[in-house]
Amino acid sequence: MRTVRWLIPALLMIGWLVIGGFGGPYSGKLSGVSENDESSFLPASAEATEVQELAKRFTGSEAIPAIVIAERQGGTNEADQRFLTERRGEIAGMAGVASEPSPVLPSEDRAALQLVVPLDGAEPKETVEAMREALATGVPGGLSVYVTGPAGQVADLSEAFGGIDGLLLLVAGAVVALILVVVYRSPLLPLAVLLSAVSALGLASLVVYLLADAGALALNGQSQGILFILVFGAATDYALLLVSRFREELRETEDKYVAIRKAWRGTIEPILASAGTVILGLLCLLFSDLNSNKGLGPVAAIGIGAALLASTTFLPAMLAVLGRGAFWPFRPMAGSPHPESSGIWGRISRLVGRAPRAVWMVTALVLLVGAAFLPQLKADGTSQSDVFLTQVDSVTGGEVLARHFPGGSGSPALVVANADTADAVAEAARVPGVSSVNEAGTAEGLVLIEAVLDAPADSEQAVSTVRDIREAVHEVPDAEALVGGRTAVLLDTQETSKRDRAVIIPIVLVVVFAVLALLLRSLLAPLLLVATVVLSFAATMGVSALVFNHLLGFPGADPVVPLFGFVFLVALGIDYNIFLMTRVREEAKTLGTREGTLRGLSITGGVITSAGVVLAATFSALAVLPILFLAQLAFIVAFGVLLDTLIVRSLLVPALTVDIGKRVWWPSRLSR
């Protein structure tokens, strides 16, 4: 019997170490199966996607343009023209170039030269890098040369996301380790928790890689970064709950195996409920029309599932083997006093008990003040050049291109219509903001018309112009005209994101309410918890609007940012209420609702606060990647989690529970 008690944990540890060792390298391979092309995010039903498919009939392939732009102050000369012409010949022979580059075209002011190079529709990063290397040699003095256009931006995005499997993991791991050392003042326990998180990441990376490689789900750099952070954050959160209960049980018994068994039984329900809520909330993204959102749902859910498995099998096995040694040098001995009733959480618990109504009214008012700034959030979309937080070649080149050529050069709006309506469609497409309209070819009874825009193809002005083009050509009788191209992709992405918000947010709320109702055997308590988390989310977005607009000076936000913020904050924020209220319900069975709430708050205060700080810190690590979307999501989730942890779960929820009393458990027997 004694042999079995240590043999099973040992076998579990060995099994997980094998899984982690085998799956770990796949975290570095995920970049090879991710797609960062804008059009890959769209659903098949989007107009831009339909045009993308139809355009292949005219070109025979799906090409993505790279635009070489050269600029000289005071005007280009023959040497500049000769240099770019020679490089054109060299570039034409490179792997990944889909067809003959355009001739070198001078601008009207003679201060710039342009060369358009069609690249294969597959990942163009390597070809763009080769082009940039070729264009960096033998450059005439005073001439500035850049590679921009859609291919240049995709290459720069791939480069920015290249730090995910190295820098991001390093920062997240270091932050988690530091917090755990501060919380537990032990060198061994942080190592055990990190080993559990790394093993979970190895499993998640392996599963996601196999599915993405088989084409079963869409993976991009954003999803990859969020996966890493979620696994680390969730695994650590679940670990903190288990470790805290283990330390509590070690003060009650000499037997470490009995202690870990009781700790596991006492925490498995809230951990399962927490993980289940997050997984179901994330899977609600499958109702999205955007492929990128659909992909994130299962990718992130797989990460949470891996964190759950590691935290409920591998970590308990390690703790069973280490016993009190895990907490060295501050080992909790049997019979030693529980510190929960003293200290800051004991004082907060007594404050809530003395004036519950005043506490919840003041905290609710504070949250309402933050929520009042929500309308200031600018989430209608940004230009693609604003995606980067650092200066990159494609953005600088795009600015040079817009100074000397029509902004949409090299990335025209594409109009596909019935061939016998070509003239009428071309005339209709000449809306304000269009520089020129040209017929690019006919095929199978269809005509392809290119409309070059005045504004840069990734700008909001261009999006507005494409919207006008669509309205105009759609009215041409019998044309069946469709408008696509790079700007149309951006427009369809923004419109689809707004639709997703309206559909997915109510679904997430219903799912979270259902899980809480099953867990707490109540209808009123889940309703209150959902309401507090929604209020917390609104306050977070209001504060974020102030920070983004006035402190950081961000140009705006993608429409998907509020959706992701909502899904993560509601799914993750409800975690801490689950951790609190499951313990409150457990204590209320013997102490009553009032005393059970106050004791549950004092006992769980430290561990839940630590869990919130860890999750906020790990999400903050996303800000090391120079991408606007990830920086905004990092702030929203980090601030929101801290708000949920320190205000909602610590003050608002327990104060409401005490003030309402046993009726909060209606209609269960605890309410009688």
MOLINJO-V60968 format. One record per residue. N is the residue number from 1. RES is the residue in one letter. PSI is psi in degrees with one decimal (999 if undefined). OMEGA is omega in whole degrees, 0 to 359 (999 if undefined). NEAR is the number of other C-alpha atoms within 10 Angstrom. Layout:
# MOLINJO-V60968
N&RES&PSI&OMEGA&NEAR  N&RES&PSI&OMEGA&NEAR
This chain:
# MOLINJO-V60968
1&M&-44.1&179&6  2&R&-36.4&179&6  3&T&-41.8&181&7  4&V&-35.4&184&9  5&R&-35.3&178&12  6&W&-21.3&182&14  7&L&-43.7&181&14  8&I&-47.9&176&13  9&P&-38.1&181&20  10&A&-42.3&179&16  11&L&-38.9&177&13  12&L&-43.0&180&18  13&M&-45.0&180&21  14&I&-43.9&180&14  15&G&-42.9&180&13  16&W&-36.2&178&22  17&L&-35.5&176&18  18&V&-45.1&180&14  19&I&-46.1&180&17  20&G&-40.6&180&23  21&G&-36.8&181&15  22&F&-41.4&184&14  23&G&-22.5&183&22  24&G&-49.6&181&20  25&P&-21.4&182&14  26&Y&-17.6&175&22  27&S&-31.2&177&23  28&G&-13.5&181&16  29&K&-7.9&184&14  30&L&-32.1&179&22  31&S&-28.6&181&21  32&G&-16.2&179&14  33&V&14.7&178&18  34&S&150.8&179&21  35&E&128.9&181&20  36&N&10.9&177&21  37&D&134.2&183&21  38&E&-43.7&186&16  39&S&-22.2&180&21  40&S&-12.5&180&17  41&F&-21.3&190&22  42&L&154.0&174&22  43&P&161.2&180&20  44&A&-23.1&183&14  45&S&-11.5&182&9  46&A&144.4&181&20  47&E&-40.5&180&19  48&A&-34.2&178&28  49&T&-41.0&178&22  50&E&-42.1&179&16  51&V&-38.9&179&22  52&Q&-39.7&178&21  53&E&-42.7&180&13  54&L&-33.6&183&19  55&A&-23.7&179&23  56&K&-24.1&179&13  57&R&-25.0&182&16  58&F&-34.1&184&16  59&T&-20.3&182&13  60&G&-6.0&179&9  61&S&169.2&178&15  62&E&96.2&184&17  63&A&150.5&176&22  64&I&125.0&187&25  65&P&136.4&167&23  66&A&132.8&182&29  67&I&119.5&175&28  68&V&124.8&180&27  69&I&128.0&180&29  70&A&136.2&184&24  71&E&140.0&174&25  72&R&127.2&175&18  73&Q&130.5&181&11  74&G&-7.1&176&11  75&G&142.0&179&14  76&T&164.0&182&20  77&N&-175.7&182&15  78&E&-36.1&179&8  79&A&-39.0&178&13  80&D&-44.3&179&21  81&Q&-42.6&181&17  82&R&-43.1&179&13  83&F&-49.6&184&15  84&L&-33.5&177&23  85&T&-41.4&178&15  86&E&-42.0&180&12  87&R&-30.0&176&15  88&R&-44.8&178&23  89&G&-39.0&179&12  90&E&-41.8&181&13  91&I&-36.5&183&22  92&A&-28.4&181&18  93&G&2.4&182&12  94&M&148.4&173&13  95&A&138.4&179&12  96&G&-9.8&176&20  97&V&121.4&189&22  98&A&-36.2&182&19  99&S&178.2&184&15  100&E&129.3&175&15  101&P&157.1&179&19  102&S&163.0&172&15  103&P&159.3&176&13  104&V&122.6&186&17  105&L&122.2&177&14  106&P&152.1&177&19  107&S&164.5&181&18  108&E&-32.7&180&10  109&D&1.8&177&12  110&R&13.9&182&16  111&A&-5.0&183&18  112&A&157.4&177&28  113&L&145.2&182&25  114&Q&141.6&178&26  115&L&123.6&180&22  116&V&125.5&183&23  117&V&110.9&177&28  118&P&127.3&179&22  119&L&159.2&176&26  120&D&146.9&182&19  121&G&-14.9&177&16  122&A&178.4&182&12  123&E&113.9&185&20  124&P&6.5&188&24  125&K&-47.4&183&19  126&E&-38.9&180&12  127&T&-42.5&179&21  128&V&-41.2&178&26  129&E&-41.8&179&15  130&A&-39.8&177&14  131&M&-44.5&181&22  132&R&-37.7&177&18  133&E&-43.4&180&10  134&A&-37.9&182&15  135&L&-9.3&180&23  136&A&-8.6&182&13  137&T&137.3&176&10  138&G&24.5&181&9  139&V&127.6&176&15  140&P&141.0&182&14  141&G&133.8&179&9  142&G&-6.1&180&12  143&L&128.1&177&17  144&S&130.9&184&17  145&V&134.2&181&23  146&Y&154.7&171&25  147&V&117.8&183&29  148&T&-151.3&183&29  149&G&179.5&181&29  150&P&-43.0&181&25  151&A&-39.2&178&27  152&G&-40.0&180&29  153&Q&-39.1&177&28  154&V&-41.6&179&23  155&A&-42.0&180&25  156&D&-35.4&175&22  157&L&-43.9&179&21  158&S&-38.4&179&21  159&E&-42.1&180&12  160&A&-40.6&180&17  161&F&-8.8&181&21  162&G&-18.9&180&16  163&G&-1.4&185&18  164&I&-47.1&187&24  165&D&1.1&178&19  166&G&-73.9&185&11  167&L&-45.9&183&15  168&L&-45.3&179&22  169&L&-39.5&180&21  170&L&-47.0&181&12  171&V&-47.9&181&17  172&A&-46.0&180&22  173&G&-41.5&181&19  174&A&-40.9&180&15  175&V&-46.0&180&17  176&V&-45.0&180&21  177&A&-44.0&181&20  178&L&-45.6&181&13  179&I&-42.0&180&17  180&L&-38.2&177&23  181&V&-42.4&179&15  182&V&-41.9&184&12  183&V&-47.0&188&14  184&Y&-10.6&179&19  185&R&42.1&181&16  186&S&137.3&178&18  187&P&-23.6&185&16  188&L&-40.9&185&16  189&L&-45.9&176&22  190&P&-35.3&179&24  191&L&-42.1&180&15  192&A&-43.0&180&19  193&V&-43.8&180&28  194&L&-38.2&178&21  195&L&-37.6&177&19  196&S&-43.9&180&31  197&A&-41.3&180&29  198&V&-39.7&177&25  199&S&-41.4&178&29  200&A&-40.6&179&32  201&L&-37.6&177&31  202&G&-44.6&179&27  203&L&-47.1&181&28  204&A&-42.5&181&28  205&S&-41.1&179&28  206&L&-48.5&182&21  207&V&-46.2&181&18  208&V&-41.1&180&26  209&Y&-47.2&182&25  210&L&-41.2&180&15  211&L&-41.9&179&16  212&A&-39.1&180&20  213&D&-32.0&179&16  214&A&-3.0&180&11  215&G&14.2&182&11  216&A&-19.9&176&11  217&L&157.5&180&20  218&A&131.2&180&25  219&L&133.7&173&31  220&N&177.0&184&24  221&G&-36.9&179&22  222&Q&-47.6&179&18  223&S&-38.0&181&20  224&Q&-45.5&179&22  225&G&-43.3&180&22  226&I&-37.3&178&20  227&L&-49.9&182&24  228&F&-45.7&183&28  229&I&-42.9&180&26  230&L&-44.0&181&22  231&V&-47.6&180&28  232&F&-46.9&183&28  233&G&-47.5&182&27  234&A&-45.2&180&29  235&A&-39.2&180&33  236&T&-39.9&178&28  237&D&-48.7&180&27  238&Y&-36.3&179&28  239&A&-42.2&181&29  240&L&-39.6&180&24  241&L&-45.1&180&25  242&L&-45.2&182&26  243&V&-42.0&180&25  244&S&-43.9&180&18  245&R&-34.8&178&22  246&F&-45.2&179&28  247&R&-37.3&178&23  248&E&-43.3&181&23  249&E&-30.4&178&24  250&L&-22.8&176&25  251&R&-12.1&182&17  252&E&-19.6&184&18  253&T&152.1&176&14  254&E&-27.1&187&14  255&D&114.9&182&14  256&K&-30.2&180&19  257&Y&-39.7&175&19  258&V&-41.2&181&16  259&A&-44.6&182&23  260&I&-32.9&178&24  261&R&-44.2&178&14  262&K&-39.2&179&16  263&A&-42.0&180&22  264&W&-44.7&180&20  265&R&-34.2&182&13  266&G&-20.4&184&19  267&T&-12.0&185&22  268&I&-37.1&182&17  269&E&-52.2&179&15  270&P&-34.1&179&23  271&I&-44.7&177&24  272&L&-42.8&180&17  273&A&-41.7&179&19  274&S&-51.8&181&28  275&A&-41.4&180&23  276&G&-40.0&178&20  277&T&-46.2&181&25  278&V&-44.1&181&29  279&I&-47.5&180&21  280&L&-39.1&178&18  281&G&-42.6&179&27  282&L&-38.4&180&25  283&L&-16.1&174&23  284&C&-20.7&177&22  285&L&-14.8&176&28  286&L&-18.0&176&18  287&F&-2.6&179&14  288&S&151.3&174&21  289&D&-14.8&180&20  290&L&127.9&180&24  291&N&-34.3&180&20  292&S&-40.7&177&26  293&N&-43.0&178&28  294&K&-38.7&179&22  295&G&-40.1&182&22  296&L&-38.7&182&25  297&G&-62.0&180&24  298&P&-32.8&179&23  299&V&-50.3&180&27  300&A&-36.3&178&26  301&A&-38.6&176&23  302&I&-41.3&179&24  303&G&-44.5&179&28  304&I&-40.7&178&28  305&G&-41.6&178&22  306&A&-40.7&178&24  307&A&-39.8&178&30  308&L&-47.7&181&25  309&L&-46.0&182&18  310&A&-39.5&184&28  311&S&-22.2&182&28  312&T&-1.2&178&20  313&T&-60.3&184&16  314&F&-49.0&182&28  315&L&-45.4&176&27  316&P&-35.8&178&27  317&A&-42.8&179&24  318&M&-42.5&180&20  319&L&-35.8&178&24  320&A&-39.3&180&24  321&V&-43.3&183&20  322&L&-35.6&181&16  323&G&-139.0&181&22  324&R&-20.7&179&20  325&G&-21.8&179&15  326&A&-26.6&184&24  327&F&5.7&181&20  328&W&137.0&9&16  329&P&4.6&181&13  330&F&74.2&185&12  331&R&131.9&177&15  332&P&118.0&183&22  333&M&152.1&179&16  334&A&132.1&180&15  335&G&-8.8&179&11  336&S&152.3&185&11  337&P&148.4&175&12  338&H&127.3&184&14  339&P&0.7&191&12  340&E&-35.0&186&18  341&S&-14.5&178&17  342&S&179.9&177&13  343&G&-167.2&188&11  344&I&-36.7&183&13  345&W&-27.1&172&21  346&G&-40.3&179&18  347&R&-41.4&178&13  348&I&-40.7&179&18  349&S&-42.7&180&26  350&R&-34.8&177&17  351&L&-46.4&178&15  352&V&-39.6&181&24  353&G&-33.5&182&19  354&R&-41.4&185&13  355&A&66.7&185&13  356&P&-40.6&183&22  357&R&-42.2&179&17  358&A&-38.7&181&14  359&V&-48.5&184&20  360&W&-29.7&178&23  361&M&-41.1&179&14  362&V&-44.9&181&13  363&T&-38.0&177&17  364&A&-38.5&179&18  365&L&-40.7&178&11  366&V&-43.3&180&14  367&L&-38.0&179&23  368&L&-35.2&177&16  369&V&-45.1&177&15  370&G&-41.1&181&21  371&A&-23.9&181&20  372&A&-21.3&181&14  373&F&1.8&181&18  374&L&-40.7&180&19  375&P&-16.5&180&12  376&Q&-8.2&180&15  377&L&123.2&179&19  378&K&98.6&183&17  379&A&43.2&179&18  380&D&4.0&179&16  381&G&157.7&177&22  382&T&166.1&174&21  383&S&155.8&181&20  384&Q&-27.2&178&19  385&S&-20.5&178&19  386&D&-3.1&180&20  387&V&-34.6&185&19  388&F&137.4&177&19  389&L&-8.5&175&15  390&T&161.1&180&13  391&Q&125.7&180&11  392&V&162.1&186&17  393&D&-41.3&184&17  394&S&-34.7&179&27  395&V&-46.5&178&23  396&T&-43.8&178&16  397&G&-37.7&178&23  398&G&-37.2&177&26  399&E&-39.8&177&15  400&V&-43.4&180&20  401&L&-44.3&182&28  402&A&-24.5&180&16  403&R&-28.1&190&16  404&H&-15.6&180&19  405&F&165.3&169&22  406&P&135.7&188&20  407&G&-29.1&182&25  408&G&11.1&180&26  409&S&132.8&179&22  410&G&-16.4&179&27  411&S&62.7&183&24  412&P&160.1&169&26  413&A&137.0&183&28  414&L&125.0&179&27  415&V&122.1&176&28  416&V&128.0&182&26  417&A&171.5&175&27  418&N&135.8&188&19  419&A&-34.9&184&17  420&D&-2.7&176&13  421&T&17.6&187&17  422&A&-47.9&183&21  423&D&-43.4&181&13  424&A&-40.0&179&13  425&V&-42.9&180&27  426&A&-40.5&179&20  427&E&-40.8&180&13  428&A&-31.3&182&19  429&A&-10.7&181&27  430&R&62.7&178&19  431&V&163.6&176&19  432&P&135.2&183&11  433&G&-5.3&177&19  434&V&125.7&182&22  435&S&-43.9&180&18  436&S&155.7&178&16  437&V&128.6&182&20  438&N&142.4&174&13  439&E&122.6&186&15  440&A&-8.6&178&14  441&G&166.4&176&15  442&T&151.4&179&17  443&A&131.1&175&15  444&E&42.0&177&9  445&G&7.4&179&9  446&L&155.7&176&22  447&V&142.0&176&24  448&L&121.7&181&27  449&I&132.5&179&24  450&E&127.7&177&22  451&A&109.9&180&29  452&V&127.8&184&25  453&L&151.7&176&29  454&D&-40.6&185&21  455&A&155.8&175&22  456&P&141.4&189&29  457&A&-23.4&184&33  458&D&12.0&184&25  459&S&163.5&178&20  460&E&-30.3&176&19  461&Q&-40.6&179&17  462&A&-39.2&178&27  463&V&-43.2&179&24  464&S&-39.5&179&15  465&T&-42.7&179&24  466&V&-36.0&176&27  467&R&-40.4&178&16  468&D&-38.8&178&18  469&I&-44.2&180&24  470&R&-46.4&180&20  471&E&-39.0&183&15  472&A&-49.0&185&17  473&V&-25.5&177&25  474&H&-23.2&182&19  475&E&-8.3&180&13  476&V&122.3&184&16  477&P&136.9&174&11  478&D&10.0&183&11  479&A&-32.7&185&20  480&E&44.0&186&15  481&A&141.4&176&23  482&L&143.2&182&20  483&V&124.9&179&30  484&G&-153.7&184&28  485&G&177.4&187&24  486&R&-44.6&181&23  487&T&-37.2&179&31  488&A&-34.8&176&29  489&V&-45.1&179&26  490&L&-43.0&179&26  491&L&-47.7&182&23  492&D&-34.9&178&22  493&T&-44.6&180&26  494&Q&-44.8&181&21  495&E&-40.2&180&15  496&T&-36.7&179&19  497&S&-40.4&179&24  498&K&-39.8&177&18  499&R&-40.8&181&15  500&D&-39.7&179&20  501&R&-45.8&183&19  502&A&-28.5&184&11  503&V&-45.7&191&15  504&I&-37.8&184&19  505&I&-47.8&177&19  506&P&-36.8&180&11  507&I&-43.3&179&15  508&V&-43.2&180&23  509&L&-42.6&180&19  510&V&-43.3&181&12  511&V&-45.6&181&17  512&V&-43.1&179&23  513&F&-43.1&182&22  514&A&-42.6&180&15  515&V&-44.2&180&17  516&L&-38.5&179&25  517&A&-41.1&178&17  518&L&-39.4&183&12  519&L&-45.7&186&18  520&L&-3.3&181&18  521&R&40.8&185&18  522&S&159.4&174&20  523&L&-34.9&182&18  524&L&-46.2&181&16  525&A&-47.4&177&24  526&P&-37.2&179&26  527&L&-42.3&178&17  528&L&-41.5&181&16  529&L&-44.4&179&24  530&V&-42.2&180&20  531&A&-41.6&180&14  532&T&-37.9&180&23  533&V&-38.8&177&25  534&V&-41.8&177&18  535&L&-41.0&178&18  536&S&-40.9&178&27  537&F&-44.6&180&31  538&A&-41.2&178&24  539&A&-39.6&179&23  540&T&-45.2&181&29  541&M&-34.0&176&27  542&G&-46.2&177&23  543&V&-39.0&178&23  544&S&-39.6&178&24  545&A&-43.7&179&25  546&L&-44.1&181&17  547&V&-46.7&182&16  548&F&-41.6&186&19  549&N&-41.6&192&15  550&H&-25.3&181&10  551&L&-48.5&183&10  552&L&-17.0&178&9  553&G&33.8&178&10  554&F&147.0&182&17  555&P&-10.8&184&15  556&G&-162.2&181&20  557&A&152.7&175&23  558&D&145.2&179&22  559&P&-20.3&182&22  560&V&-15.2&183&22  561&V&-49.1&177&19  562&P&-35.3&180&23  563&L&-49.6&179&20  564&F&-41.2&178&20  565&G&-42.3&180&21  566&F&-49.7&182&28  567&V&-45.6&183&24  568&F&-42.2&183&22  569&L&-39.6&179&25  570&V&-45.4&181&28  571&A&-43.0&182&25  572&L&-38.2&181&27  573&G&-33.1&180&31  574&I&-19.3&178&29  575&D&-48.7&186&30  576&Y&-32.1&173&27  577&N&-35.5&176&27  578&I&-47.0&179&24  579&F&-41.9&181&25  580&L&-52.9&190&24  581&M&-27.7&174&29  582&T&-38.6&177&21  583&R&-37.6&178&21  584&V&-44.1&179&26  585&R&-40.3&178&20  586&E&-44.6&181&16  587&E&-32.5&183&19  588&A&-24.6&180&21  589&K&-30.1&182&12  590&T&-29.7&185&10  591&L&-12.5&187&15  592&G&163.6&187&17  593&T&-44.3&182&26  594&R&-57.1&182&21  595&E&-34.8&178&17  596&G&-37.8&178&21  597&T&-45.5&182&29  598&L&-40.0&178&27  599&R&-42.1&178&23  600&G&-39.2&179&24  601&L&-44.4&182&30  602&S&-35.6&182&25  603&I&-42.9&186&25  604&T&-8.6&185&23  605&G&-49.8&183&24  606&G&-46.4&185&19  607&V&-39.5&181&22  608&I&-38.1&176&26  609&T&-43.6&178&21  610&S&-41.9&179&21  611&A&-41.6&179&27  612&G&-41.4&179&27  613&V&-41.3&179&22  614&V&-47.2&182&28  615&L&-41.0&178&27  616&A&-41.4&181&22  617&A&-39.1&180&25  618&T&-39.7&177&30  619&F&-32.7&177&28  620&S&-26.2&180&24  621&A&-22.2&177&25  622&L&-24.6&183&28  623&A&-11.3&178&19  624&V&-18.0&176&15  625&L&128.5&189&21  626&P&53.8&181&18  627&I&127.5&184&19  628&L&-48.3&183&21  629&F&-46.1&183&21  630&L&-36.2&177&22  631&A&-42.1&179&18  632&Q&-42.9&179&24  633&L&-37.5&179&23  634&A&-46.4&181&23  635&F&-46.2&183&24  636&I&-49.1&183&28  637&V&-42.9&181&29  638&A&-49.5&180&23  639&F&-43.8&182&23  640&G&-40.4&179&30  641&V&-42.6&178&33  642&L&-37.9&178&22  643&L&-43.6&177&21  644&D&-42.1&185&30  645&T&-46.9&189&25  646&L&-27.3&184&17  647&I&-57.2&186&18  648&V&-55.3&184&27  649&R&-32.5&184&29  650&S&-32.6&187&25  651&L&-55.4&188&23  652&L&-53.3&184&23  653&V&-50.7&180&27  654&P&-35.8&179&27  655&A&-42.7&176&29  656&L&-42.4&182&21  657&T&-43.9&179&24  658&V&-42.1&183&24  659&D&-40.6&180&21  660&I&-34.4&179&16  661&G&-155.8&187&15  662&K&-15.4&178&18  663&R&-18.0&181&19  664&V&-23.0&182&22  665&W&5.8&181&23  666&W&135.1&8&16  667&P&21.4&182&14  668&S&171.6&183&15  669&R&-23.3&179&12  670&L&-18.6&183&17  671&S&-4.2&184&14  672&R&999&999&9
